[in-house]
Amino acid sequence: MNHHLPQQLQQQSTRTNPSNDTDEPPVDSSATIIQGPSLLTSTGVHRPSPSLFHLPGLRSLPLWTAAPSSSSSPSASGASGGGPSAPKHRIAFNDPFVSAAVAHLESNYHDIRSEYFAAVLGNSDQISLDENDMKRRPLEPDYDVTSRGGEHATDALHTGSWDWHSCLLNGKRNEKFNLHCPKTASVVTDLEKEGVLFGTPFGFAFFSTLHGKSSIKAHTGPMNLRLRIHLPLVVPQDTSSPTISQGRSRPLAGIRVADQVRQWTEGSALVLDDSYVHEAWNDANDSRVVFLCDIWHPDIRIEERHRIMNMFDYAKGKGWIGGNSQSSSS
């Protein structure tokens, strides 16, 4: 496994490492959480419309990665994704922070994928046959998407079957995941140490399994402070054949962010801004699996991050947000 972050990310980390800024936000802090939809929701123009908080002035695009060309895809080159044979990305604005995070995740694709099969599916020779060996038994899903209060549970946002296995859930570490998936947890730790991961109660890193004949309805995330990376681990093989669904042609398994529709390619990361309206679907019979990871929007400076984290801690302490304010994506 690659234990060293790319040089661009190390340089970014040096530039943005936390200072001794430990100020707590005053009661009359100028940073205010405002809940409510965008004022412009019916114009047909896609803009960020987070449900909880919006920070103006950030560069904004629905997708920060261009679709890989067919000539450079892993299937075309005979590779299974990840590493030097994976398709090269065009990252929006050539941003080094996002590029380095993507490169680090992709370089560990094979380890992450292997641990998913071993820990979640129990499909590995290393799995103990001893029923009393709880350490090696497959992980159980750890997030109830049917419970009331979470963003995805509201108004039955998903249909079919959808499982989570979380490394980070609402910004908190899952020690059971660390035990079963140490290499994947180490990849997340690398990003965490360098200040890349989104550090608020709305930060996530997890295996997202969208089973066959399942979908997640159009929705927006709670804020525009993060970018979301999908590292596809398992993609139904027939996704290249468009189907007619809901009166329009679309891939058999894919994601729409604003007005852009994209398929997943195993081992090739996709970066989206989930403050835009987005939806995901899997009309195939087989499951689609991605490792999902939230990172800070690269335009948010380190001093702003500390203020934002303090603001959310203050709001959580007041009971304005909390365990029932869970939010994730696809």
RALIN-V826785 format. One record per pair of residues at least 12 apart in sequence whose C-alpha atoms are under 10 Angstrom apart, sorted by the first residue. I is the first residue (numbers start at 0). GAP is how many residues later the second one is. Records with the same first field share a line. If there is no record, write none. Layout:
I->GAP + GAP
This chain:
0->106 + 107 + 108 + 109 + 110 + 111 + 182 + 183 + 185 + 186
1->102 + 103 + 105 + 106 + 109 + 181 + 184 + 185 + 188
2->101 + 104 + 105 + 180 + 183 + 184 + 186 + 187
3->100 + 183 + 186
4->95 + 96 + 98 + 99 + 100 + 102 + 182 + 185 + 186 + 189
5->90 + 91 + 93 + 94 + 95 + 96 + 97 + 98 + 101
6->89 + 93
7->87 + 88 + 89 + 90 + 91 + 92 + 93 + 95
8->87 + 88 + 89 + 90 + 91 + 92 + 94 + 95 + 182 + 185 + 186 + 187
9->87 + 90 + 184
10->85 + 86 + 183
11->84 + 85 + 88 + 182 + 183 + 184 + 286
12->84 + 178 + 180 + 181 + 182 + 183 + 289
13->180 + 181
14->286 + 287
15->178 + 179 + 180 + 284 + 285 + 286 + 287 + 289
16->176 + 177 + 178 + 284 + 285 + 286
17->176 + 177 + 284 + 285 + 287 + 288
18->283 + 284 + 287
19->283 + 286
20->281 + 282 + 285 + 286
21->284 + 285 + 288
22->283 + 284 + 287
23->282 + 283 + 285 + 286 + 287 + 289 + 290
24->282 + 283 + 284 + 285 + 286 + 287 + 288 + 289 + 290
25->284 + 285 + 288
26->284 + 287
28->278 + 282
29->281
30->22 + 24 + 276 + 277 + 279 + 280 + 281
31->21 + 22 + 276 + 279 + 280 + 283
32->19 + 20 + 21 + 278 + 279 + 282 + 287 + 288
33->17 + 18 + 19 + 20
34->15 + 16 + 17 + 18 + 19 + 187 + 188
35->13 + 14 + 15 + 16 + 17 + 186
36->12 + 13 + 14 + 15 + 16 + 183 + 185
37->12 + 13 + 14 + 16
43->214 + 215
44->213 + 214
45->15 + 16 + 211 + 212 + 213 + 230 + 231
46->13 + 14 + 15 + 211 + 228 + 229 + 230
47->12 + 13 + 14 + 172 + 173 + 175 + 176 + 210 + 225 + 226 + 227 + 228 + 229
48->170 + 171 + 172 + 173 + 174 + 175 + 225 + 226 + 227 + 228
49->169 + 170 + 171 + 172 + 173 + 174 + 175 + 224 + 225 + 226 + 227
50->100 + 168 + 169 + 170 + 171 + 172 + 173 + 224
51->168 + 169 + 170 + 171 + 172 + 223
52->168 + 169 + 170 + 171 + 172 + 222
53->168 + 169 + 170 + 171 + 221
54->168 + 169 + 170 + 245
55->168 + 169
56->242 + 243
57->166 + 167 + 239 + 240 + 241 + 242
58->33 + 34 + 165 + 238 + 239 + 240
59->32 + 164 + 213 + 215 + 216 + 237
60->31 + 196 + 197 + 211 + 212 + 213 + 214 + 215
61->165 + 194 + 195 + 196 + 197 + 198 + 209 + 210 + 211 + 212 + 213 + 214 + 215 + 216
62->28 + 29 + 164 + 165 + 193 + 194 + 195 + 197 + 198 + 199 + 207 + 208 + 209 + 210 + 211 + 213
63->25 + 26 + 27 + 28 + 29 + 30 + 31 + 34 + 35 + 163 + 164 + 165 + 206 + 207 + 208 + 209
64->24 + 25 + 26 + 27 + 28 + 29 + 33 + 34 + 37 + 164 + 203 + 204 + 205 + 206 + 207
65->22 + 23 + 24 + 25 + 26 + 196 + 204 + 205
66->20 + 21 + 22 + 23 + 194 + 195 + 196 + 197 + 198 + 201 + 202 + 203
67->18 + 19 + 20 + 21 + 22 + 195 + 196 + 197 + 200 + 201 + 202
68->18 + 19 + 20
69->17
70->16
71->13 + 14 + 15 + 16 + 17
72->12 + 13 + 14 + 15 + 192 + 193 + 194 + 195
73->12 + 13 + 191 + 192 + 193 + 194
74->12 + 190 + 191
78->187 + 188
79->29 + 30 + 153 + 185 + 186 + 187 + 188
80->25 + 26 + 28 + 29 + 151 + 152 + 184 + 185 + 186 + 187 + 188
81->21 + 22 + 23 + 24 + 25 + 26 + 27 + 28 + 29 + 149 + 150 + 151 + 184 + 185 + 186 + 187
82->20 + 21 + 22 + 23 + 24 + 25 + 26 + 27 + 184 + 185
83->22 + 23
84->182
85->20 + 21 + 179 + 180 + 181 + 182 + 183
86->178 + 180 + 181 + 182
87->15 + 180
88->13 + 14 + 179 + 180 + 181
90->179 + 180
91->179
94->203 + 204
95->202
96->99 + 198 + 199 + 200 + 201 + 202
97->98 + 129 + 131 + 173 + 197 + 198 + 199 + 200
98->172
99->91 + 96
100->89 + 90 + 95 + 96 + 128 + 168 + 192 + 194
101->127 + 128 + 129 + 166 + 167 + 168 + 169
102->165 + 166
103->83 + 84 + 86 + 87
104->79 + 82 + 83 + 86 + 124 + 125 + 126 + 162 + 163 + 164 + 186 + 188
105->125 + 126 + 160 + 161 + 162 + 163
106->80 + 160
107->75 + 76 + 79 + 159
108->75 + 122 + 123 + 124 + 157 + 158 + 159 + 160 + 182
109->123 + 157
110->70 + 71 + 72 + 73 + 76
111->69 + 70 + 71 + 72 + 73 + 75 + 95 + 119 + 121 + 179
112->71 + 94 + 118 + 119 + 120 + 121 + 153 + 154 + 176 + 177 + 178
113->67 + 69 + 70 + 119
114->65 + 66 + 67 + 68 + 69
115->22 + 23 + 49 + 64 + 65 + 68 + 91 + 117 + 118 + 173 + 174 + 175
116->21 + 116
117->18 + 19 + 20 + 21 + 62 + 63
118->16 + 17 + 18 + 19 + 20 + 21 + 46 + 58 + 60 + 61 + 62
119->17 + 18 + 19 + 20 + 21 + 44 + 45 + 57 + 60 + 61 + 87
120->16 + 17 + 18 + 19
121->14 + 15 + 16 + 17
122->15
133->46
134->41 + 44 + 45
135->43 + 44
136->43
137->42
138->26 + 27 + 37 + 38 + 40 + 41 + 42
139->23 + 24 + 25 + 26 + 36 + 37
140->21 + 22 + 23 + 24 + 25 + 66 + 67 + 68
141->21 + 22 + 23 + 24 + 25 + 27 + 32 + 34 + 35 + 64
142->19 + 20 + 21 + 22 + 23 + 26 + 183
143->18 + 19 + 20
144->12 + 13 + 16 + 17 + 18 + 19 + 181
145->12 + 13 + 16
146->177
147->176 + 177
148->174 + 175 + 176 + 177 + 178
149->173 + 174 + 175 + 176 + 177 + 178
150->68 + 69 + 70 + 71 + 173 + 174 + 175 + 176 + 177 + 178
151->64 + 65 + 67 + 69 + 174 + 175 + 176 + 177 + 178
152->173 + 174
154->62
155->60 + 61
156->58 + 59 + 60 + 61 + 62 + 122
157->52 + 56 + 57 + 58 + 59 + 60 + 121 + 122 + 123 + 172
158->51 + 54 + 55 + 56 + 57 + 58 + 122
159->50 + 51 + 52 + 53 + 54 + 55 + 56 + 121 + 122
160->48 + 49 + 50 + 51 + 52 + 53 + 54 + 55 + 126
161->46 + 47 + 48 + 49 + 50 + 52 + 53 + 54 + 125 + 126 + 127 + 168
162->43 + 44 + 45 + 46 + 47 + 48 + 126
163->41 + 42 + 43 + 44 + 45 + 46 + 125 + 127 + 128
164->12 + 40 + 41 + 42 + 43 + 44 + 126
165->12 + 19 + 38 + 39 + 40 + 41 + 42 + 125 + 126
166->14 + 17 + 18 + 21 + 22 + 37 + 38 + 39 + 40 + 124 + 125 + 126
167->17 + 20 + 29 + 33 + 34 + 35 + 36 + 37 + 38 + 125 + 126
168->32 + 33 + 34 + 35 + 36 + 37 + 157 + 158 + 159
169->28 + 29 + 30 + 31 + 32 + 33 + 34 + 35 + 152 + 153 + 155 + 156 + 157 + 158
170->26 + 27 + 28 + 29 + 30 + 31 + 32 + 33 + 34 + 123
171->27 + 28 + 29 + 30 + 31 + 32 + 33
172->12 + 31 + 32
173->32
176->29
183->21 + 22 + 107
184->20 + 21
187->17 + 18 + 105
190->102 + 104
191->103
194->100 + 101 + 107 + 110
195->98 + 99 + 100 + 101 + 102
196->29 + 30 + 31 + 96 + 97 + 98 + 99 + 100
197->27 + 28 + 29 + 30 + 95 + 96 + 97 + 98 + 99 + 107 + 111
198->27 + 95 + 96 + 97 + 106 + 107 + 109 + 110 + 113
199->25 + 26 + 96 + 105 + 106 + 108 + 109 + 110 + 111 + 112 + 113
200->108 + 111 + 112 + 115 + 120 + 121 + 122 + 124 + 125 + 126
201->19 + 20 + 21 + 23 + 24 + 92 + 110 + 120 + 123 + 124 + 125 + 126
202->23 + 25 + 90 + 91 + 92 + 93 + 123 + 124 + 125
203->24 + 88 + 89 + 90 + 91 + 122 + 123 + 124 + 125
204->23 + 24 + 25 + 86 + 87 + 88 + 89 + 90 + 123
205->24 + 84 + 85 + 86 + 87 + 88 + 122
206->23 + 24 + 25 + 26 + 82 + 83 + 84 + 85 + 86
207->22 + 24 + 25 + 80 + 81 + 82 + 83 + 84 + 121 + 122
208->24 + 25 + 78 + 79 + 80 + 81 + 82 + 121
209->43 + 70 + 71 + 72 + 73 + 76 + 77 + 78 + 79 + 80 + 120
210->70 + 71 + 72 + 73 + 74 + 75 + 76 + 77 + 78
211->24 + 41 + 69 + 70 + 71 + 72 + 73 + 74 + 75 + 76
212->39 + 40 + 68 + 69 + 70 + 71 + 72 + 73 + 74
213->39 + 66 + 67 + 68 + 69 + 70 + 71 + 73 + 74
214->38 + 39 + 40 + 64 + 65 + 66 + 67 + 68 + 115
215->39 + 62 + 63 + 64 + 65 + 66 + 113 + 114
216->60 + 61 + 62 + 63 + 64 + 113
217->37 + 38 + 39 + 40 + 58 + 59 + 60 + 61 + 62
218->38 + 55 + 56 + 57 + 58 + 59 + 60 + 61 + 110
219->37 + 38 + 53 + 54 + 55 + 56 + 57 + 58 + 59 + 107 + 108 + 109
220->52 + 53 + 54 + 55 + 56 + 57 + 106 + 107 + 108
221->52 + 53 + 103 + 104 + 105 + 106
222->50 + 51 + 52 + 53 + 104
223->49 + 50 + 51 + 52 + 72 + 73
224->48 + 49 + 50 + 69 + 70 + 71 + 72 + 73 + 74 + 75 + 80 + 83
225->46 + 47 + 48 + 49 + 67 + 68 + 69 + 70 + 71 + 72 + 73 + 74
226->44 + 45 + 46 + 47 + 48 + 66 + 67 + 68 + 69 + 70 + 71
227->42 + 43 + 44 + 45 + 46 + 47 + 64 + 65 + 66 + 67 + 68 + 69 + 100 + 101
228->40 + 41 + 42 + 43 + 44 + 45 + 61 + 62 + 63 + 64 + 65 + 66
229->34 + 37 + 38 + 39 + 40 + 41 + 42 + 59 + 60 + 61 + 62 + 63 + 64 + 99 + 100
230->33 + 34 + 35 + 36 + 37 + 38 + 39 + 40 + 58 + 59 + 60 + 61 + 62
231->31 + 32 + 33 + 34 + 35 + 36 + 37 + 38 + 56 + 57 + 58 + 59 + 60
232->31 + 32 + 33 + 34 + 35 + 36 + 55 + 56 + 57 + 58
233->30 + 31 + 32 + 33 + 52 + 53 + 54 + 55 + 56 + 57
234->18 + 19 + 28 + 29 + 30 + 31 + 32 + 47 + 49 + 51 + 52 + 53 + 54 + 55
235->16 + 17 + 28 + 29 + 30 + 46 + 47 + 48 + 49 + 50 + 51 + 52 + 53
236->15 + 16 + 28 + 47 + 49 + 51
237->13 + 14 + 15 + 46 + 47 + 48
238->12 + 13 + 14 + 15 + 24 + 25 + 26 + 43 + 44 + 45
239->12 + 13 + 14 + 23 + 24
240->12
242->40
244->38
249->12 + 13 + 31
250->12 + 13 + 30 + 31 + 32 + 33
251->29 + 30 + 31 + 32 + 33
252->27 + 28 + 29 + 30 + 31 + 33 + 34 + 35
253->25 + 26 + 27 + 28 + 29 + 34
254->23 + 24 + 25 + 26 + 27 + 75
255->16 + 20 + 21 + 22 + 23 + 24 + 25
256->15 + 16 + 17 + 18 + 19 + 20 + 21 + 22 + 23
257->15 + 16 + 17 + 18 + 19 + 20 + 21
258->17 + 18 + 19
259->18
260->17 + 18 + 19
261->18
262->17
263->24 + 25 + 26
265->22 + 23 + 24
266->23
268->21 + 22 + 23
269->20 + 22
270->21 + 22 + 23 + 24
271->22
272->21 + 24
273->54 + 55 + 56
277->51 + 52
278->50 + 51
279->49 + 50
280->49
288->41
289->40
291->36 + 37 + 38
293->34 + 35
